[in-house]
Amino acid sequence: MAEEPVSGIEDRAKGGFLDGFLTTIERVGNKVPHPAIIFFILIGLVVVLSVLLNWIGWSATYEAVDPETHEVVTRTTTVRSLLSADGIRFLFTSIVPNFMNFGAVGVIIVAMVGVGVAEESGLIAALVRKIVEIAPRSIFTFIIVMLGVVSSIAADAGYLVLVPLGAAAFHSLGRHPLAGLAAAFSGVAAVFLVNLFVTPTDALLAEMTNDAIRMVDPSREVTLVGNLYFMIASSIVMGLVCTVLTDKVVEPHLGPYTGGVPVEERTPLTPTQMRGLRFAGWGLLGYVLVVGLLLVPPGAPLRHPETGEILSGSPFMTGLIVQISALFFTLGFCYGKGAGTVKDLTAAINMVVKTFSGMAGLIFLLLVIAQFIAFFNFTNIATVLAANLADFLETVPLGLVSYIVIFIVVIFLIDLLITGAVAKWAIFAPVFIPLFMRLGGDPNMVLAAYRVGDSTPNVITPLNVYLGVMVGFAAKYQKDAGIGTIVSLMLPYTVVLTVIWTALLIGWALLGLPLGPA
């Protein structure tokens, strides 16, 4: 009979201060209500706050860029009550549109079409075993973390593909699978806004930054690669920090794995599995050829229809999640045909259906989260708060380095409430970029500071829509895993990364190093 999964919480609590502290967080966190109930409570708090702040007339006046005319306009924004006539109408009429317009829903459903076939066909398991065979043990954790960092180029696919792969890879090595989950999750989410390469998100951030710069100096602008040097250095340094935290803090805290999921014997891949991987290799080659034909020739449909660019604003970049899903579907189907686990397309579709059947709880949670975010945005609380914070900073006689540190702290705290990096920058760029320019700051430095403050909280905030997904991945190996389990695992990453990353940026500024190509 299989051993019943156990949490190991009591054993971990017997360690030192750090073990006890993290175990307390896990124990308390796992006793909180279901995440959906938490968001219902937060919705109630937003309703109450909106009424009170509207009643006292809390508002802010600030300069902003009109997105249509690109002209600077002065705006006054007041907190809106959700119990006003307009608010009540919004509550009753927006629920379906809120859910339909919530980007995470489409991303997850589309991504899981391909990921489901890859998982059910056995491709993911075979890839994990292959990675374990060929990857040097000494840098295995670093490889997992850096794959997570680089995965942000494919939007949110890293959450759904790499994190479970990291857990499975650690488990196959006899290491604690939750340590592998933490390593991958830290790379995917805590180091989210930097990369070794330029991503589609960088183009959006640069465009919004330039709109804000024109409010002060129409002749200045930042480029797509304005933070590239800092991004590359941050990716490597933070990747090393995450590796050390995983190996020296998180995994020792977890202790030996006693969760009851047996470690598969590390035997060589069978001939049928190897045949499946060869078929998947041919599938990959075919997929690359097709995408190449749609991308490389001048005027190809995946290039930008006006500029002809491949990266900035092209269908190739904006449709990455579809391409990731199609790629995994192709590889999973080809692997299954070679390994004998997929007979035909009907079998592949049944694998997708099976995957979707396990997502009912997540879809309901996303429905609730979508309402919270929409209701919170309706109130204008975030906009008014940001504008008033900017006014306060302008009156405080501090040096530029101190302003940068305060800005990182502010973004960190706000990211606990609003996790969308692009949407948040659309609100804050017109407020903080002109402020720091008037204080003599470089817009590229402000954007770099935003990357720091907006990344590290992602792995601990319950408002990260993927935190519930992480709980589901963890529950595969630890039955009683909850929100507290994930938060206690990831808290060391958030704290240490925030301190070291902020210090890195301050050192960069004091040394006068260029953040990117001139």
N, C-alpha and C positions, 0 to 999 in steps of 0.2 A: 504494500500500500504506500502511495506517495506521501511524503512528509507534509503535513499541513503548513502552509506559509506562516511565518512568524515575523514580527516587525523588528525585533532586536532592539527596541527602544530602551528597555530597562537595562540591558547590557551596556548600551552606549552611555547611559546616564551615570554609570559608575566610573567614567573616565575623569579627565581633568575639568577645569573651568569651562573651556571652549566646548568640550563634549556635552557637559551638563547644560550649558546655555543653548546650544543648538537643539539638544533633545527636548528642552522645555518649549522652545519655539515649535518644534514638530508636534509635541503632545498637545499644546494649546491650539495650534493651527488646525490640527485634525479634528478638534472638537467644535469648530465653527460650523454653522449650518451649510447645507448644500450651496455651491456657488450661485445657483439661480436665486436662492433665497437671499443671499447677500446682496445681489443686484436689485432685488425687489426692495430691500431695506434702503439701499443707496438711492433708488428712484424716489422713495418717500422723503429722504433727507433733502434731495434736490428740490422737490416740490416745496417743502417747508422753507428752505433757504431762499428760493426764488420769491416767495411771498414776502418774507421779512425784508430782504434786500431791496425789493421793488417798493415796499412800503416806506422805507427810509430814503428812497430815491438815489441809491448808490449808482454812480455813473462815472464816465471818463471821457475826456475830450482829447483827441489825438489826430495826428496827420496820417493819412493812408494813401495808397495808390489805387485809383479806380482800375479794376482789372480789364475793363473794356477800352477806356480811353488812355490808360497809363498816365493820367494826370494826377497831380497831388491834390487831395481834397481834405478838408477838415471835417472830422466826424465826431459826433457825440453819441456814445452808446450807453444805454441805461439797462439795468437788469430787468428782464421781463418775467412776469409772474406766470407760472403754469396754471394758476387758478383764476386768471383773468379770463375775459370772454375769448380773446384770441388763443390763450393758452389751453383752455378747455377744448376749443375746436381743434387745436393741434393734437391734443391727447387722443381725441376720438377719431381723427381722420388720417393720422400719419403712421399708424402702427404697421400696416402692410407695406407702405413705401419705405419706412425705416428699415424693415427687414430686407426688402428687395434691393435696396441701395447700399446695404452693408457689405463692403467689399470682401470681408473675410469669408462670408458664406460661399460666394462663387469660387474664391481661391481654393477653399478646402474641398468643395465638391468636385471641381474640375481636376485638382491635383490627385485626389483619391481614385479617380477612374484609372489612371495609369499605375499609381502606386499599389492599388488593390490587386491588379493583375500581376505585377511584379512580386508582390508578397505571396499571394496564393499559389502562384506557379512554382515557387521555390527559388526564384532568381535572387531575392534579397539574401536568403539564408546561404546560398552558394557563394554570393559575392562576399558576404561576411567571412566565410571560411577561407576564401581565397585571399582576402586582405590580411587575415590573421596569419596565413602561411607565408606571405611575402614581405609584410611590413616588419621592419626592425623593432624588436621589443623595447629598445632603449628610447625610441622616439614615438612609440605608438600613440600615447596620449596626445602628444603635440600634433600628430597627423590628424587625429579626430577633431581637435580644437580648430586647426587651421582649415580643415574642410568646412567646418561650420562657419568660420569667418568668411571664406570665399563664397559660400552658398548664398549670401545675401544678394549676389548678382542675379539670382533666380527668384527674387522676391521672397515669398514665404515658403518655398518648397523645402528649405532646410529643416523647418520645424517638423514636417510630415515625413521626410525621407531620412535625413541624417540622424536625427535624435534617436529614433528606434534602432537604427543601424548601429549607432555608438553603443547603446545598451547591449544589443545582441553581441557585438564584437567583444566587449569586455567580458560578458558572461561566457563566451566560448573560450576565453583565455583563463577561466577560473577566477577572474576578478569580479568585484561587485558590480552587477549591471547598472545599479543606480549611479555609480561613479561614472560609468560610461555615458549615461544619460546626462549627468551634470556637465561633463566635459563638452559634449556636443551642444547642449543647450546654451552653455556659456559662450561658445564661439558663434552660434547662430544669433543669439539675442543680446547678450551683454556687450558684444563688440560689433553691434549691428551696423552702425552708420559709418564704418570705415571698411576698406577692402584693399586688396592688392591691385585691383583694377577699378576703372570707372564704371559705375552702375547707373541704371536709369534714374534711381533716386537722386544721384548727384546732379543730374541735369535739371530736375525739378527744383532742388534746393538752390542751385545757382541762378536759375531764372527768377525765383522769388526774391533772392538776395539782390539781384540787379534792379528789380522793380522798387525795392526799398531804398537802394542807393540813390536812385534818381530823385528821390524826395529831397536830398541834400545837394548832390552834385551829379547832374545829368551826364557829365563827361567821363565819369568813372564807372567801372564795372569789374566783376569777378569773372573768371573763366571756369569752364567745366573742370579743369585740372588745378584750380587754385589751391586746393588742399591736398594734392596728390602725394607730395613728399611726406606730409604729416600722416596721411592715411596709411601709407605703406609702413612707415615706422611704427605707428600705433598698432597696426594689424600684427606685426611680428612681436613687438614688446608685450602687448596684451595677450597674444597667443601663448607666449612663454609664461606669463603670470598665471594664466588659467591652467596651464599644464602643471606648474608647481603647486597651485592650490588643490588641484585634483589629486595629485600623487601624495602630497605631504599633509593635507588638511582633510579634504572631503573623504577620500577612501579610507584613511586610518580611522576617521570618526565613524564610518559605517561598519568597519570591522569585517570579519569573514562573512560571506554570503550564506545565510541559512534559510532562504525563502522557499525552499521546496521545489523550485523548478530545476530539474536535473541538468547538469552541464553535459552537452553532447560530447561523446568521445571524439577527440581530435584525430579522426582518421582521414586519409587522403580522399579527395572527391572521387566518387564512383565514375566509371566510364560513361554512364548515362548523364551524370551531372556535367562532366567535362564536355560531352557532346552538346548538352544544352547551352553551356557557356560559349562554345564555338558558334552555335546557331545565333546566340545573342550578339556575338561579335560581328557576324555577317549582317544581322539586323541593324546594328549600330552603324556599320559602313554604309548600308543602304540609306538609312535615315540621314546621315551626314551628306550624302550625295544629293538627296532630294532637297534638303534645306539649302545646300550650296547653290543649286540651280535656281532656287527662289530668292537667293540673297546676293550672290557674287556678281552676276552680269550687270552692266549699267542698265538702269531702268527696271531692275528686278522688282517684283511686287513686295518683297519684304524690306526694301529700302524706303527711306523717307520719300514720299511722292513728289515733294517740291525740291528739297535740297539734295536728295540722293544719298544722304548719310546713312551709315549702318547702325551707329550707336545712338545719337541724339534724336529722340522722338520718333524713331523708326518703328514700323510694325514688328520688326524682329525683336526689339527690346520690349515694347509694350505687351507683346504676346508671349513673353517668356514662359509664363506659367502653363499656357496651352502647349507650348513646345515641350516643356518638361514632362507633362502628362502624356503627350503623344509618344515621347521617347520611351518612357517607362512601359507604356502599353505595348509598344513595338518590341522592346527587349524582353518583356515578360512573356509575350506571346511566342516569340521566336525561341526563347529558352524552353518554354513549355512544350513546344513541338519537338525540340531536340531531346528533351529529357523524358518525354512521354507523359507529362502532367497536364497538358492542354491538348484536347483532341481537335477542337474546331473553335470558330468564333462564338458559337453558342456557349461553350464551356467558359470562354473568357468573359462573356457578358455575365454569366452566372457568378463568376468570381467578383465582378464589380458589384453585383446585387448583394452578395454576401458581405462585402466590405461596407456598403451603405447601410445594411441592416444593423450594423454595430455602431452607427453614428447618430441614432435617434436622440440620445441624451445630449450629445454635443449640439445638434441642430436646435434643440429647445433652449439650451443655454445661450447660443448665439442670438436667438430670437429675443431673449430678455436683455442681453448686453446691447443689442442694436437699439432697443428702446431707451435704455439708460443714456447712451451716447447722444442720441438724437434729442432727448429731453434736456440734457445738460447743455448741449450746443444752443438750443432754443433760448435758454435763459440769458445767454451772453455773460454769464458769470466769469468764464475764463478770459474773455476779451477785456472786460472791465478790470479784472484783477491784474492782468499783464500790463495794461496801460498805467494803472496806478503804481505798480511796482517800478515801472520805468521812470515815472515822475519822481518817485522817492529816490531812486538811485542818482538821478540828476542833481538832487539837492544835497547829497552826502559827499563831503570833501575827502575822497579817497583816491589813491593812485589807480592807474589803469589795470595793474595786476590784480588789485583788490576787487575792482569792478568785474574782471573776468571770473574770479573765484565766486563772487556773489551771483553772477549770471549763471554759472554752472550749477550752483546750489538751487537757484530758483527753477531752472529748467528741470533739474533732478526731481524736485518736489512736485512740479506740475506734471511731470511724466508719470507720476504715480496715479494721476487722475485722468490724463489724456495721453494715450499711447501712440497715436498716429503721428509719425515723424513729419510727414509732408503737411498734413492738415494743421498741425501745431505750428510749424514754421510759417505757414500762410498767415496765421494770426500774429505771431510774435516778430517776424522779420520787419514789418513796417513800423513796429514799435521800438525794437532794440537796435536795429542797424543804424537808423538816424541818430539815436541817443549816443551810441558809442562813437559814431563819426564826429559828432559835436564835441565829444570828449577827447578826440584825437586818435581814436582806435581804427584799426584796419578791419574792413568788413570780412576779409578772409579769416582773421583771427576770431571774430565773433562767430562765424560759421563753424570754425574748428571747435570752439568752446561748446557750441550747440551739439556737435557730434558727441562730445564727451558726456555732457549732462543728460542727453536724451537716450543714451544707449544702456548704461549700467543698471538703471532701475527696471528694465524690461523683464528681468528674470524673477522679480519678486512681487510686482504689482498684480493684485487679483484682476485688475482691469485689462491685463494682457489676455486677449481672447484665446491664446494658445496655452495658457497656464492649465486650463482644464484638460486640454489634450495631453499635456505632460503628465498629469495625474493618471490619465488612462494608460499611458505607456508604462508608468511606474507600477501601476496595479498589476500588470502582467507578471511582475517579479515579486511584488510585495502587496499582498491582498489588502491590507489596511491602509495603503498609501492614500494620502489626502493632500489638500492644499498646503497644510503645515509641513508635510514631508518635502515638497518641492521648495517651499520658501526657506526651510532650514538648510537644505542642500545648497541653495543658490545665494544665501545671504553673505557668506564669505567672499564670493566673487564680486558682489555688488560693492561691498565696503572697500575691499582692497583695490579693485580696479578703479573705483572713483578716486581714491587718494593718489595712486600711482599715476593714473592717466592725467589727473589735474596737475600733478607735479611735472609730468613730461611736457605738458603744454606751457606751463609757466617757465620751465627751463628753456624751451624752444623760443619763447618770446624774449626772455632776458638775453639769450645768446644772439638774438637777431637773425635766426636761421630762416630761410625762405620756406613758406608753407607749401609751395608748389612752384611750377615753372612760371617765370615772369610773363 
